[in-house]
Amino acid sequence: MSIPPPETILVDHARVSCDGASNIRGGASFTPAALGHPRIYLEIDEHGYVDCGYCDRRFVLRGGPADGADQASLPDISEGASI
């Protein structure tokens, strides 16, 4: 049994950014920036999701193969990793 990612965010684009402190694309910040990590850009591949290597947020492409799936059953995929 896998552990679900700490946070799953549905997105509309295959390229996303994550800084661990705010919502993507300039959304309101819910966590102080000092508690985040360097801003990185991630690309969602044919699996339909990608995990941030710093904070483990999972970004799921809306309408993609992972949308609606049991996230706990999917393996971690950091950008550039293969499963």
mmCIF file of the N, C-alpha and C atoms, coordinates in Angstrom:
data_MODEL
# 
_entry.id   MODEL 
# 
loop_
_atom_site.group_PDB 
_atom_site.id 
_atom_site.type_symbol 
_atom_site.label_atom_id 
_atom_site.label_alt_id 
_atom_site.label_comp_id 
_atom_site.label_asym_id 
_atom_site.label_entity_id 
_atom_site.label_seq_id 
_atom_site.pdbx_PDB_ins_code 
_atom_site.Cartn_x 
_atom_site.Cartn_y 
_atom_site.Cartn_z 
_atom_site.occupancy 
_atom_site.B_iso_or_equiv 
_atom_site.pdbx_formal_charge 
_atom_site.auth_seq_id 
_atom_site.auth_comp_id 
_atom_site.auth_asym_id 
_atom_site.auth_atom_id 
_atom_site.pdbx_PDB_model_num 
ATOM 1   N N  . MET A 1 1  ? 0.846  -1.179 0.000   1.00 0.00 ? 1  MET A N  1 
ATOM 2   C CA . MET A 1 1  ? 0.000  0.000  0.000   1.00 0.00 ? 1  MET A CA 1 
ATOM 3   C C  . MET A 1 1  ? 0.893  1.245  0.000   1.00 0.00 ? 1  MET A C  1 
ATOM 4   N N  . SER A 1 2  ? 0.614  2.170  -0.892  1.00 0.00 ? 2  SER A N  1 
ATOM 5   C CA . SER A 1 2  ? 1.388  3.399  -0.987  1.00 0.00 ? 2  SER A CA 1 
ATOM 6   C C  . SER A 1 2  ? 0.763  4.493  -0.140  1.00 0.00 ? 2  SER A C  1 
ATOM 7   N N  . ILE A 1 3  ? 1.583  5.456  0.215   1.00 0.00 ? 3  ILE A N  1 
ATOM 8   C CA . ILE A 1 3  ? 1.114  6.619  0.960   1.00 0.00 ? 3  ILE A CA 1 
ATOM 9   C C  . ILE A 1 3  ? 0.763  7.709  -0.050  1.00 0.00 ? 3  ILE A C  1 
ATOM 10  N N  . PRO A 1 4  ? -0.400 8.341  0.073   1.00 0.00 ? 4  PRO A N  1 
ATOM 11  C CA . PRO A 1 4  ? -0.762 9.382  -0.888  1.00 0.00 ? 4  PRO A CA 1 
ATOM 12  C C  . PRO A 1 4  ? 0.164  10.588 -0.761  1.00 0.00 ? 4  PRO A C  1 
ATOM 13  N N  . PRO A 1 5  ? 0.351  11.338 -1.862  1.00 0.00 ? 5  PRO A N  1 
ATOM 14  C CA . PRO A 1 5  ? 1.172  12.547 -1.776  1.00 0.00 ? 5  PRO A CA 1 
ATOM 15  C C  . PRO A 1 5  ? 0.542  13.528 -0.801  1.00 0.00 ? 5  PRO A C  1 
ATOM 16  N N  . PRO A 1 6  ? 1.355  14.408 -0.190  1.00 0.00 ? 6  PRO A N  1 
ATOM 17  C CA . PRO A 1 6  ? 0.816  15.324 0.805   1.00 0.00 ? 6  PRO A CA 1 
ATOM 18  C C  . PRO A 1 6  ? -0.179 16.330 0.241   1.00 0.00 ? 6  PRO A C  1 
ATOM 19  N N  . GLU A 1 7  ? -0.030 16.663 -1.027  1.00 0.00 ? 7  GLU A N  1 
ATOM 20  C CA . GLU A 1 7  ? -0.945 17.632 -1.645  1.00 0.00 ? 7  GLU A CA 1 
ATOM 21  C C  . GLU A 1 7  ? -1.041 17.307 -3.132  1.00 0.00 ? 7  GLU A C  1 
ATOM 22  N N  . THR A 1 8  ? -2.251 17.268 -3.655  1.00 0.00 ? 8  THR A N  1 
ATOM 23  C CA . THR A 1 8  ? -2.465 17.027 -5.080  1.00 0.00 ? 8  THR A CA 1 
ATOM 24  C C  . THR A 1 8  ? -3.158 18.244 -5.662  1.00 0.00 ? 8  THR A C  1 
ATOM 25  N N  . ILE A 1 9  ? -2.608 18.755 -6.754  1.00 0.00 ? 9  ILE A N  1 
ATOM 26  C CA . ILE A 1 9  ? -3.152 19.949 -7.398  1.00 0.00 ? 9  ILE A CA 1 
ATOM 27  C C  . ILE A 1 9  ? -3.497 19.609 -8.841  1.00 0.00 ? 9  ILE A C  1 
ATOM 28  N N  . LEU A 1 10 ? -4.757 19.821 -9.221  1.00 0.00 ? 10 LEU A N  1 
ATOM 29  C CA . LEU A 1 10 ? -5.171 19.643 -10.613 1.00 0.00 ? 10 LEU A CA 1 
ATOM 30  C C  . LEU A 1 10 ? -4.746 20.874 -11.412 1.00 0.00 ? 10 LEU A C  1 
ATOM 31  N N  . VAL A 1 11 ? -4.144 20.658 -12.569 1.00 0.00 ? 11 VAL A N  1 
ATOM 32  C CA . VAL A 1 11 ? -3.670 21.763 -13.401 1.00 0.00 ? 11 VAL A CA 1 
ATOM 33  C C  . VAL A 1 11 ? -4.168 21.575 -14.827 1.00 0.00 ? 11 VAL A C  1 
ATOM 34  N N  . ASP A 1 12 ? -4.170 22.675 -15.571 1.00 0.00 ? 12 ASP A N  1 
ATOM 35  C CA . ASP A 1 12 ? -4.653 22.650 -16.951 1.00 0.00 ? 12 ASP A CA 1 
ATOM 36  C C  . ASP A 1 12 ? -3.530 22.649 -17.986 1.00 0.00 ? 12 ASP A C  1 
ATOM 37  N N  . HIS A 1 13 ? -2.283 22.762 -17.535 1.00 0.00 ? 13 HIS A N  1 
ATOM 38  C CA . HIS A 1 13 ? -1.142 22.824 -18.453 1.00 0.00 ? 13 HIS A CA 1 
ATOM 39  C C  . HIS A 1 13 ? -0.094 21.807 -18.037 1.00 0.00 ? 13 HIS A C  1 
ATOM 40  N N  . ALA A 1 14 ? 0.620  21.254 -19.004 1.00 0.00 ? 14 ALA A N  1 
ATOM 41  C CA . ALA A 1 14 ? 1.625  20.234 -18.717 1.00 0.00 ? 14 ALA A CA 1 
ATOM 42  C C  . ALA A 1 14 ? 2.879  20.816 -18.071 1.00 0.00 ? 14 ALA A C  1 
ATOM 43  N N  . ARG A 1 15 ? 3.107  22.108 -18.194 1.00 0.00 ? 15 ARG A N  1 
ATOM 44  C CA . ARG A 1 15 ? 4.270  22.743 -17.563 1.00 0.00 ? 15 ARG A CA 1 
ATOM 45  C C  . ARG A 1 15 ? 3.795  23.558 -16.369 1.00 0.00 ? 15 ARG A C  1 
ATOM 46  N N  . VAL A 1 16 ? 4.336  23.242 -15.193 1.00 0.00 ? 16 VAL A N  1 
ATOM 47  C CA . VAL A 1 16 ? 3.934  23.911 -13.958 1.00 0.00 ? 16 VAL A CA 1 
ATOM 48  C C  . VAL A 1 16 ? 5.171  24.363 -13.195 1.00 0.00 ? 16 VAL A C  1 
ATOM 49  N N  . SER A 1 17 ? 4.966  25.293 -12.271 1.00 0.00 ? 17 SER A N  1 
ATOM 50  C CA . SER A 1 17 ? 6.055  25.701 -11.388 1.00 0.00 ? 17 SER A CA 1 
ATOM 51  C C  . SER A 1 17 ? 5.641  25.426 -9.954  1.00 0.00 ? 17 SER A C  1 
ATOM 52  N N  . CYS A 1 18 ? 6.638  25.211 -9.096  1.00 0.00 ? 18 CYS A N  1 
ATOM 53  C CA . CYS A 1 18 ? 6.383  24.954 -7.690  1.00 0.00 ? 18 CYS A CA 1 
ATOM 54  C C  . CYS A 1 18 ? 7.479  25.628 -6.879  1.00 0.00 ? 18 CYS A C  1 
ATOM 55  N N  . ASP A 1 19 ? 7.078  26.326 -5.818  1.00 0.00 ? 19 ASP A N  1 
ATOM 56  C CA . ASP A 1 19 ? 8.057  26.884 -4.890  1.00 0.00 ? 19 ASP A CA 1 
ATOM 57  C C  . ASP A 1 19 ? 7.787  26.416 -3.460  1.00 0.00 ? 19 ASP A C  1 
ATOM 58  N N  . GLY A 1 20 ? 6.836  25.525 -3.306  1.00 0.00 ? 20 GLY A N  1 
ATOM 59  C CA . GLY A 1 20 ? 6.542  24.954 -2.002  1.00 0.00 ? 20 GLY A CA 1 
ATOM 60  C C  . GLY A 1 20 ? 5.816  25.868 -1.044  1.00 0.00 ? 20 GLY A C  1 
ATOM 61  N N  . ALA A 1 21 ? 5.593  27.129 -1.438  1.00 0.00 ? 21 ALA A N  1 
ATOM 62  C CA . ALA A 1 21 ? 5.002  28.070 -0.504  1.00 0.00 ? 21 ALA A CA 1 
ATOM 63  C C  . ALA A 1 21 ? 3.696  28.664 -0.989  1.00 0.00 ? 21 ALA A C  1 
ATOM 64  N N  . SER A 1 22 ? 3.475  28.700 -2.278  1.00 0.00 ? 22 SER A N  1 
ATOM 65  C CA . SER A 1 22 ? 2.272  29.355 -2.794  1.00 0.00 ? 22 SER A CA 1 
ATOM 66  C C  . SER A 1 22 ? 1.595  28.454 -3.806  1.00 0.00 ? 22 SER A C  1 
ATOM 67  N N  . ASN A 1 23 ? 0.376  28.814 -4.143  1.00 0.00 ? 23 ASN A N  1 
ATOM 68  C CA . ASN A 1 23 ? -0.306 28.112 -5.221  1.00 0.00 ? 23 ASN A CA 1 
ATOM 69  C C  . ASN A 1 23 ? 0.409  28.406 -6.521  1.00 0.00 ? 23 ASN A C  1 
ATOM 70  N N  . ILE A 1 24 ? 0.183  27.595 -7.517  1.00 0.00 ? 24 ILE A N  1 
ATOM 71  C CA . ILE A 1 24 ? 0.844  27.785 -8.797  1.00 0.00 ? 24 ILE A CA 1 
ATOM 72  C C  . ILE A 1 24 ? 0.303  29.001 -9.526  1.00 0.00 ? 24 ILE A C  1 
ATOM 73  N N  . ARG A 1 25 ? 1.079  29.522 -10.419 1.00 0.00 ? 25 ARG A N  1 
ATOM 74  C CA . ARG A 1 25 ? 0.709  30.625 -11.300 1.00 0.00 ? 25 ARG A CA 1 
ATOM 75  C C  . ARG A 1 25 ? 0.211  31.853 -10.552 1.00 0.00 ? 25 ARG A C  1 
ATOM 76  N N  . GLY A 1 26 ? 0.946  32.244 -9.515  1.00 0.00 ? 26 GLY A N  1 
ATOM 77  C CA . GLY A 1 26 ? 0.651  33.505 -8.853  1.00 0.00 ? 26 GLY A CA 1 
ATOM 78  C C  . GLY A 1 26 ? -0.545 33.490 -7.936  1.00 0.00 ? 26 GLY A C  1 
ATOM 79  N N  . GLY A 1 27 ? -0.985 32.334 -7.486  1.00 0.00 ? 27 GLY A N  1 
ATOM 80  C CA . GLY A 1 27 ? -2.117 32.279 -6.573  1.00 0.00 ? 27 GLY A CA 1 
ATOM 81  C C  . GLY A 1 27 ? -1.761 32.835 -5.215  1.00 0.00 ? 27 GLY A C  1 
ATOM 82  N N  . ALA A 1 28 ? -2.744 32.944 -4.360  1.00 0.00 ? 28 ALA A N  1 
ATOM 83  C CA . ALA A 1 28 ? -2.532 33.480 -3.015  1.00 0.00 ? 28 ALA A CA 1 
ATOM 84  C C  . ALA A 1 28 ? -1.611 32.551 -2.232  1.00 0.00 ? 28 ALA A C  1 
ATOM 85  N N  . SER A 1 29 ? -0.740 33.118 -1.449  1.00 0.00 ? 29 SER A N  1 
ATOM 86  C CA . SER A 1 29 ? 0.186  32.342 -0.646  1.00 0.00 ? 29 SER A CA 1 
ATOM 87  C C  . SER A 1 29 ? -0.481 31.938 0.668   1.00 0.00 ? 29 SER A C  1 
ATOM 88  N N  . PHE A 1 30 ? -0.417 30.657 0.992   1.00 0.00 ? 30 PHE A N  1 
ATOM 89  C CA . PHE A 1 30 ? -0.974 30.163 2.241   1.00 0.00 ? 30 PHE A CA 1 
ATOM 90  C C  . PHE A 1 30 ? 0.128  29.793 3.224   1.00 0.00 ? 30 PHE A C  1 
ATOM 91  N N  . THR A 1 31 ? 1.344  29.660 2.746   1.00 0.00 ? 31 THR A N  1 
ATOM 92  C CA . THR A 1 31 ? 2.486  29.309 3.569   1.00 0.00 ? 31 THR A CA 1 
ATOM 93  C C  . THR A 1 31 ? 3.516  30.401 3.407   1.00 0.00 ? 31 THR A C  1 
ATOM 94  N N  . PRO A 1 32 ? 4.140  30.860 4.487   1.00 0.00 ? 32 PRO A N  1 
ATOM 95  C CA . PRO A 1 32 ? 5.164  31.889 4.335   1.00 0.00 ? 32 PRO A CA 1 
ATOM 96  C C  . PRO A 1 32 ? 6.259  31.445 3.376   1.00 0.00 ? 32 PRO A C  1 
ATOM 97  N N  . ALA A 1 33 ? 6.709  32.349 2.522   1.00 0.00 ? 33 ALA A N  1 
ATOM 98  C CA . ALA A 1 33 ? 7.708  32.018 1.508   1.00 0.00 ? 33 ALA A CA 1 
ATOM 99  C C  . ALA A 1 33 ? 8.979  31.455 2.121   1.00 0.00 ? 33 ALA A C  1 
ATOM 100 N N  . ALA A 1 34 ? 9.320  31.863 3.322   1.00 0.00 ? 34 ALA A N  1 
ATOM 101 C CA . ALA A 1 34 ? 10.528 31.368 3.974   1.00 0.00 ? 34 ALA A CA 1 
ATOM 102 C C  . ALA A 1 34 ? 10.470 29.860 4.210   1.00 0.00 ? 34 ALA A C  1 
ATOM 103 N N  . LEU A 1 35 ? 9.277  29.293 4.218   1.00 0.00 ? 35 LEU A N  1 
ATOM 104 C CA . LEU A 1 35 ? 9.130  27.860 4.443   1.00 0.00 ? 35 LEU A CA 1 
ATOM 105 C C  . LEU A 1 35 ? 9.095  27.070 3.145   1.00 0.00 ? 35 LEU A C  1 
ATOM 106 N N  . GLY A 1 36 ? 9.225  27.736 2.012   1.00 0.00 ? 36 GLY A N  1 
ATOM 107 C CA . GLY A 1 36 ? 9.159  27.072 0.722   1.00 0.00 ? 36 GLY A CA 1 
ATOM 108 C C  . GLY A 1 36 ? 10.513 26.539 0.282   1.00 0.00 ? 36 GLY A C  1 
ATOM 109 N N  . HIS A 1 37 ? 10.689 26.448 -1.038  1.00 0.00 ? 37 HIS A N  1 
ATOM 110 C CA . HIS A 1 37 ? 11.938 25.980 -1.635  1.00 0.00 ? 37 HIS A CA 1 
ATOM 111 C C  . HIS A 1 37 ? 12.176 26.775 -2.906  1.00 0.00 ? 37 HIS A C  1 
ATOM 112 N N  . PRO A 1 38 ? 13.334 26.625 -3.538  1.00 0.00 ? 38 PRO A N  1 
ATOM 113 C CA . PRO A 1 38 ? 13.564 27.357 -4.789  1.00 0.00 ? 38 PRO A CA 1 
ATOM 114 C C  . PRO A 1 38 ? 12.480 27.028 -5.814  1.00 0.00 ? 38 PRO A C  1 
ATOM 115 N N  . ARG A 1 39 ? 12.083 28.012 -6.594  1.00 0.00 ? 39 ARG A N  1 
ATOM 116 C CA . ARG A 1 39 ? 11.067 27.784 -7.632  1.00 0.00 ? 39 ARG A CA 1 
ATOM 117 C C  . ARG A 1 39 ? 11.658 26.878 -8.709  1.00 0.00 ? 39 ARG A C  1 
ATOM 118 N N  . ILE A 1 40 ? 10.941 25.804 -9.003  1.00 0.00 ? 40 ILE A N  1 
ATOM 119 C CA . ILE A 1 40 ? 11.351 24.899 -10.066 1.00 0.00 ? 40 ILE A CA 1 
ATOM 120 C C  . ILE A 1 40 ? 10.190 24.750 -11.041 1.00 0.00 ? 40 ILE A C  1 
ATOM 121 N N  . TYR A 1 41 ? 10.523 24.356 -12.258 1.00 0.00 ? 41 TYR A N  1 
ATOM 122 C CA . TYR A 1 41 ? 9.514  24.121 -13.287 1.00 0.00 ? 41 TYR A CA 1 
ATOM 123 C C  . TYR A 1 41 ? 9.500  22.637 -13.600 1.00 0.00 ? 41 TYR A C  1 
ATOM 124 N N  . LEU A 1 42 ? 8.299  22.087 -13.685 1.00 0.00 ? 42 LEU A N  1 
ATOM 125 C CA . LEU A 1 42 ? 8.105  20.661 -13.905 1.00 0.00 ? 42 LEU A CA 1 
ATOM 126 C C  . LEU A 1 42 ? 7.272  20.444 -15.163 1.00 0.00 ? 42 LEU A C  1 
ATOM 127 N N  . GLU A 1 43 ? 7.520  19.339 -15.845 1.00 0.00 ? 43 GLU A N  1 
ATOM 128 C CA . GLU A 1 43 ? 6.787  18.993 -17.057 1.00 0.00 ? 43 GLU A CA 1 
ATOM 129 C C  . GLU A 1 43 ? 6.059  17.667 -16.820 1.00 0.00 ? 43 GLU A C  1 
ATOM 130 N N  . ILE A 1 44 ? 4.750  17.682 -17.016 1.00 0.00 ? 44 ILE A N  1 
ATOM 131 C CA . ILE A 1 44 ? 3.942  16.466 -16.876 1.00 0.00 ? 44 ILE A CA 1 
ATOM 132 C C  . ILE A 1 44 ? 4.077  15.665 -18.163 1.00 0.00 ? 44 ILE A C  1 
ATOM 133 N N  . ASP A 1 45 ? 4.385  14.383 -18.026 1.00 0.00 ? 45 ASP A N  1 
ATOM 134 C CA . ASP A 1 45 ? 4.588  13.532 -19.202 1.00 0.00 ? 45 ASP A CA 1 
ATOM 135 C C  . ASP A 1 45 ? 3.349  12.675 -19.484 1.00 0.00 ? 45 ASP A C  1 
ATOM 136 N N  . GLU A 1 46 ? 3.551  11.577 -20.194 1.00 0.00 ? 46 GLU A N  1 
ATOM 137 C CA . GLU A 1 46 ? 2.436  10.733 -20.630 1.00 0.00 ? 46 GLU A CA 1 
ATOM 138 C C  . GLU A 1 46 ? 1.708  10.047 -19.469 1.00 0.00 ? 46 GLU A C  1 
ATOM 139 N N  . HIS A 1 47 ? 2.291  10.045 -18.268 1.00 0.00 ? 47 HIS A N  1 
ATOM 140 C CA . HIS A 1 47 ? 1.615  9.451  -17.117 1.00 0.00 ? 47 HIS A CA 1 
ATOM 141 C C  . HIS A 1 47 ? 0.507  10.353 -16.580 1.00 0.00 ? 47 HIS A C  1 
ATOM 142 N N  . GLY A 1 48 ? 0.568  11.639 -16.936 1.00 0.00 ? 48 GLY A N  1 
ATOM 143 C CA . GLY A 1 48 ? -0.478 12.571 -16.540 1.00 0.00 ? 48 GLY A CA 1 
ATOM 144 C C  . GLY A 1 48 ? -0.254 13.259 -15.209 1.00 0.00 ? 48 GLY A C  1 
ATOM 145 N N  . TYR A 1 49 ? 0.922  13.078 -14.599 1.00 0.00 ? 49 TYR A N  1 
ATOM 146 C CA . TYR A 1 49 ? 1.226  13.736 -13.334 1.00 0.00 ? 49 TYR A CA 1 
ATOM 147 C C  . TYR A 1 49 ? 2.728  13.801 -13.124 1.00 0.00 ? 49 TYR A C  1 
ATOM 148 N N  . VAL A 1 50 ? 3.127  14.677 -12.212 1.00 0.00 ? 50 VAL A N  1 
ATOM 149 C CA . VAL A 1 50 ? 4.535  14.780 -11.817 1.00 0.00 ? 50 VAL A CA 1 
ATOM 150 C C  . VAL A 1 50 ? 4.576  15.223 -10.365 1.00 0.00 ? 50 VAL A C  1 
ATOM 151 N N  . ASP A 1 51 ? 5.600  14.798 -9.646  1.00 0.00 ? 51 ASP A N  1 
ATOM 152 C CA . ASP A 1 51 ? 5.769  15.153 -8.241  1.00 0.00 ? 51 ASP A CA 1 
ATOM 153 C C  . ASP A 1 51 ? 6.947  16.105 -8.098  1.00 0.00 ? 51 ASP A C  1 
ATOM 154 N N  . CYS A 1 52 ? 6.797  17.081 -7.224  1.00 0.00 ? 52 CYS A N  1 
ATOM 155 C CA . CYS A 1 52 ? 7.882  18.005 -6.920  1.00 0.00 ? 52 CYS A CA 1 
ATOM 156 C C  . CYS A 1 52 ? 8.911  17.256 -6.071  1.00 0.00 ? 52 CYS A C  1 
ATOM 157 N N  . GLY A 1 53 ? 10.160 17.315 -6.471  1.00 0.00 ? 53 GLY A N  1 
ATOM 158 C CA . GLY A 1 53 ? 11.223 16.638 -5.738  1.00 0.00 ? 53 GLY A CA 1 
ATOM 159 C C  . GLY A 1 53 ? 11.553 17.276 -4.401  1.00 0.00 ? 53 GLY A C  1 
ATOM 160 N N  . TYR A 1 54 ? 11.145 18.527 -4.200  1.00 0.00 ? 54 TYR A N  1 
ATOM 161 C CA . TYR A 1 54 ? 11.396 19.206 -2.930  1.00 0.00 ? 54 TYR A CA 1 
ATOM 162 C C  . TYR A 1 54 ? 10.292 18.945 -1.913  1.00 0.00 ? 54 TYR A C  1 
ATOM 163 N N  . CYS A 1 55 ? 9.052  19.231 -2.275  1.00 0.00 ? 55 CYS A N  1 
ATOM 164 C CA . CYS A 1 55 ? 7.962  19.211 -1.279  1.00 0.00 ? 55 CYS A CA 1 
ATOM 165 C C  . CYS A 1 55 ? 6.954  18.085 -1.498  1.00 0.00 ? 55 CYS A C  1 
ATOM 166 N N  . ASP A 1 56 ? 7.133  17.289 -2.536  1.00 0.00 ? 56 ASP A N  1 
ATOM 167 C CA . ASP A 1 56 ? 6.261  16.146 -2.838  1.00 0.00 ? 56 ASP A CA 1 
ATOM 168 C C  . ASP A 1 56 ? 4.861  16.510 -3.298  1.00 0.00 ? 56 ASP A C  1 
ATOM 169 N N  . ARG A 1 57 ? 4.608  17.803 -3.587  1.00 0.00 ? 57 ARG A N  1 
ATOM 170 C CA . ARG A 1 57 ? 3.307  18.128 -4.187  1.00 0.00 ? 57 ARG A CA 1 
ATOM 171 C C  . ARG A 1 57 ? 3.165  17.334 -5.476  1.00 0.00 ? 57 ARG A C  1 
ATOM 172 N N  . ARG A 1 58 ? 1.968  16.871 -5.736  1.00 0.00 ? 58 ARG A N  1 
ATOM 173 C CA . ARG A 1 58 ? 1.700  16.160 -6.989  1.00 0.00 ? 58 ARG A CA 1 
ATOM 174 C C  . ARG A 1 58 ? 0.842  17.057 -7.861  1.00 0.00 ? 58 ARG A C  1 
ATOM 175 N N  . PHE A 1 59 ? 1.261  17.241 -9.096  1.00 0.00 ? 59 PHE A N  1 
ATOM 176 C CA . PHE A 1 59 ? 0.512  18.019 -10.082 1.00 0.00 ? 59 PHE A CA 1 
ATOM 177 C C  . PHE A 1 59 ? -0.084 17.033 -11.076 1.00 0.00 ? 59 PHE A C  1 
ATOM 178 N N  . VAL A 1 60 ? -1.414 17.039 -11.175 1.00 0.00 ? 60 VAL A N  1 
ATOM 179 C CA . VAL A 1 60 ? -2.146 16.112 -12.043 1.00 0.00 ? 60 VAL A CA 1 
ATOM 180 C C  . VAL A 1 60 ? -2.797 16.913 -13.162 1.00 0.00 ? 60 VAL A C  1 
ATOM 181 N N  . LEU A 1 61 ? -2.553 16.493 -14.396 1.00 0.00 ? 61 LEU A N  1 
ATOM 182 C CA . LEU A 1 61 ? -3.122 17.165 -15.559 1.00 0.00 ? 61 LEU A CA 1 
ATOM 183 C C  . LEU A 1 61 ? -4.607 16.848 -15.654 1.00 0.00 ? 61 LEU A C  1 
ATOM 184 N N  . ARG A 1 62 ? -5.417 17.888 -15.611 1.00 0.00 ? 62 ARG A N  1 
ATOM 185 C CA . ARG A 1 62 ? -6.870 17.737 -15.706 1.00 0.00 ? 62 ARG A CA 1 
ATOM 186 C C  . ARG A 1 62 ? -7.219 17.039 -17.030 1.00 0.00 ? 62 ARG A C  1 
ATOM 187 N N  . GLY A 1 63 ? -8.000 15.968 -16.951 1.00 0.00 ? 63 GLY A N  1 
ATOM 188 C CA . GLY A 1 63 ? -8.403 15.209 -18.133 1.00 0.00 ? 63 GLY A CA 1 
ATOM 189 C C  . GLY A 1 63 ? -7.361 14.202 -18.594 1.00 0.00 ? 63 GLY A C  1 
ATOM 190 N N  . GLY A 1 64 ? -6.210 14.153 -17.927 1.00 0.00 ? 64 GLY A N  1 
ATOM 191 C CA . GLY A 1 64 ? -5.144 13.213 -18.279 1.00 0.00 ? 64 GLY A CA 1 
ATOM 192 C C  . GLY A 1 64 ? -5.375 11.851 -17.655 1.00 0.00 ? 64 GLY A C  1 
ATOM 193 N N  . PRO A 1 65 ? -4.461 10.895 -17.904 1.00 0.00 ? 65 PRO A N  1 
ATOM 194 C CA . PRO A 1 65 ? -4.646 9.533  -17.415 1.00 0.00 ? 65 PRO A CA 1 
ATOM 195 C C  . PRO A 1 65 ? -4.687 9.397  -15.898 1.00 0.00 ? 65 PRO A C  1 
ATOM 196 N N  . ALA A 1 66 ? -4.107 10.339 -15.156 1.00 0.00 ? 66 ALA A N  1 
ATOM 197 C CA . ALA A 1 66 ? -4.098 10.244 -13.690 1.00 0.00 ? 66 ALA A CA 1 
ATOM 198 C C  . ALA A 1 66 ? -5.248 11.015 -13.041 1.00 0.00 ? 66 ALA A C  1 
ATOM 199 N N  . ASP A 1 67 ? -5.987 11.795 -13.833 1.00 0.00 ? 67 ASP A N  1 
ATOM 200 C CA . ASP A 1 67 ? -7.107 12.564 -13.295 1.00 0.00 ? 67 ASP A CA 1 
ATOM 201 C C  . ASP A 1 67 ? -8.202 11.591 -12.872 1.00 0.00 ? 67 ASP A C  1 
ATOM 202 N N  . GLY A 1 68 ? -8.570 11.631 -11.608 1.00 0.00 ? 68 GLY A N  1 
ATOM 203 C CA . GLY A 1 68 ? -9.604 10.739 -11.093 1.00 0.00 ? 68 GLY A CA 1 
ATOM 204 C C  . GLY A 1 68 ? -9.069 9.415  -10.570 1.00 0.00 ? 68 GLY A C  1 
ATOM 205 N N  . ALA A 1 69 ? -7.782 9.166  -10.755 1.00 0.00 ? 69 ALA A N  1 
ATOM 206 C CA . ALA A 1 69 ? -7.187 7.916  -10.263 1.00 0.00 ? 69 ALA A CA 1 
ATOM 207 C C  . ALA A 1 69 ? -6.947 8.009  -8.762  1.00 0.00 ? 69 ALA A C  1 
ATOM 208 N N  . ASP A 1 70 ? -6.828 6.862  -8.130  1.00 0.00 ? 70 ASP A N  1 
ATOM 209 C CA . ASP A 1 70 ? -6.463 6.807  -6.712  1.00 0.00 ? 70 ASP A CA 1 
ATOM 210 C C  . ASP A 1 70 ? -4.987 7.190  -6.616  1.00 0.00 ? 70 ASP A C  1 
ATOM 211 N N  . GLN A 1 71 ? -4.705 8.408  -6.146  1.00 0.00 ? 71 GLN A N  1 
ATOM 212 C CA . GLN A 1 71 ? -3.338 8.922  -6.133  1.00 0.00 ? 71 GLN A CA 1 
ATOM 213 C C  . GLN A 1 71 ? -2.414 8.074  -5.261  1.00 0.00 ? 71 GLN A C  1 
ATOM 214 N N  . ALA A 1 72 ? -2.941 7.444  -4.233  1.00 0.00 ? 72 ALA A N  1 
ATOM 215 C CA . ALA A 1 72 ? -2.123 6.599  -3.367  1.00 0.00 ? 72 ALA A CA 1 
ATOM 216 C C  . ALA A 1 72 ? -1.612 5.368  -4.093  1.00 0.00 ? 72 ALA A C  1 
ATOM 217 N N  . SER A 1 73 ? -2.276 4.961  -5.171  1.00 0.00 ? 73 SER A N  1 
ATOM 218 C CA . SER A 1 73 ? -1.866 3.763  -5.896  1.00 0.00 ? 73 SER A CA 1 
ATOM 219 C C  . SER A 1 73 ? -0.833 4.054  -6.980  1.00 0.00 ? 73 SER A C  1 
ATOM 220 N N  . LEU A 1 74 ? -0.571 5.330  -7.258  1.00 0.00 ? 74 LEU A N  1 
ATOM 221 C CA . LEU A 1 74 ? 0.378  5.706  -8.305  1.00 0.00 ? 74 LEU A CA 1 
ATOM 222 C C  . LEU A 1 74 ? 1.772  5.904  -7.722  1.00 0.00 ? 74 LEU A C  1 
ATOM 223 N N  . PRO A 1 75 ? 2.804  5.436  -8.423  1.00 0.00 ? 75 PRO A N  1 
ATOM 224 C CA . PRO A 1 75 ? 4.170  5.630  -7.913  1.00 0.00 ? 75 PRO A CA 1 
ATOM 225 C C  . PRO A 1 75 ? 4.584  7.099  -8.025  1.00 0.00 ? 75 PRO A C  1 
ATOM 226 N N  . ASP A 1 76 ? 5.572  7.496  -7.222  1.00 0.00 ? 76 ASP A N  1 
ATOM 227 C CA . ASP A 1 76 ? 6.117  8.838  -7.319  1.00 0.00 ? 76 ASP A CA 1 
ATOM 228 C C  . ASP A 1 76 ? 6.817  9.000  -8.650  1.00 0.00 ? 76 ASP A C  1 
ATOM 229 N N  . ILE A 1 77 ? 6.585  10.138 -9.311  1.00 0.00 ? 77 ILE A N  1 
ATOM 230 C CA . ILE A 1 77 ? 7.298  10.452 -10.557 1.00 0.00 ? 77 ILE A CA 1 
ATOM 231 C C  . ILE A 1 77 ? 7.836  11.853 -10.440 1.00 0.00 ? 77 ILE A C  1 
ATOM 232 N N  . SER A 1 78 ? 9.149  11.963 -10.259 1.00 0.00 ? 78 SER A N  1 
ATOM 233 C CA . SER A 1 78 ? 9.802  13.263 -10.327 1.00 0.00 ? 78 SER A CA 1 
ATOM 234 C C  . SER A 1 78 ? 10.169 13.482 -11.781 1.00 0.00 ? 78 SER A C  1 
ATOM 235 N N  . GLU A 1 79 ? 10.217 14.724 -12.203 1.00 0.00 ? 79 GLU A N  1 
ATOM 236 C CA . GLU A 1 79 ? 10.507 15.019 -13.595 1.00 0.00 ? 79 GLU A CA 1 
ATOM 237 C C  . GLU A 1 79 ? 11.812 14.342 -14.008 1.00 0.00 ? 79 GLU A C  1 
ATOM 238 N N  . GLY A 1 80 ? 11.791 13.708 -15.160 1.00 0.00 ? 80 GLY A N  1 
ATOM 239 C CA . GLY A 1 80 ? 12.977 13.053 -15.691 1.00 0.00 ? 80 GLY A CA 1 
ATOM 240 C C  . GLY A 1 80 ? 13.120 11.616 -15.217 1.00 0.00 ? 80 GLY A C  1 
ATOM 241 N N  . ALA A 1 81 ? 12.307 11.187 -14.276 1.00 0.00 ? 81 ALA A N  1 
ATOM 242 C CA . ALA A 1 81 ? 12.394 9.811  -13.784 1.00 0.00 ? 81 ALA A CA 1 
ATOM 243 C C  . ALA A 1 81 ? 11.602 8.879  -14.692 1.00 0.00 ? 81 ALA A C  1 
ATOM 244 N N  . SER A 1 82 ? 11.960 7.643  -14.703 1.00 0.00 ? 82 SER A N  1 
ATOM 245 C CA . SER A 1 82 ? 11.199 6.672  -15.486 1.00 0.00 ? 82 SER A CA 1 
ATOM 246 C C  . SER A 1 82 ? 10.705 5.577  -14.547 1.00 0.00 ? 82 SER A C  1 
ATOM 247 N N  . ILE A 1 83 ? 9.536  5.023  -14.884 1.00 0.00 ? 83 ILE A N  1 
ATOM 248 C CA . ILE A 1 83 ? 9.007  3.938  -14.047 1.00 0.00 ? 83 ILE A CA 1 
ATOM 249 C C  . ILE A 1 83 ? 8.794  2.709  -14.891 1.00 0.00 ? 83 ILE A C  1 
# 
